[in-house]
Amino acid sequence: MNDTRTFAPVPHQAARPGAPMGLREALLRRYSLPTPQSIIATWSERARFRWALAQMAKDNPHLIDDIGLTSWQVEEEIAKRFWEE
């Protein structure tokens, strides 16, 4: 009995986390532009963080010292716009 089956690599295996990727894929991932959805998510996260920081500074100013920030640093961070890092 002669088995002539061949086993070809499965294309989805390369997409596994931790699977080695080629140089081209690595460069595309590293230098690809962010999607509008990821930009909006980042902006939203920054806005929520700054809102929470402002609330903490107003309600419990002693907690600002606990996280290692000065009141000047907190005011500077709160004053930033949502698109600023």
Secondary structure, DSSP 8 states (H G I E B T S, - for coil): ----------GGGGGSTT----HHHHHHHHH----HHHHHHHHHHHHHHHHHHHHHHHH-HHHHHHTT--HHHHHHHHHS-TT--
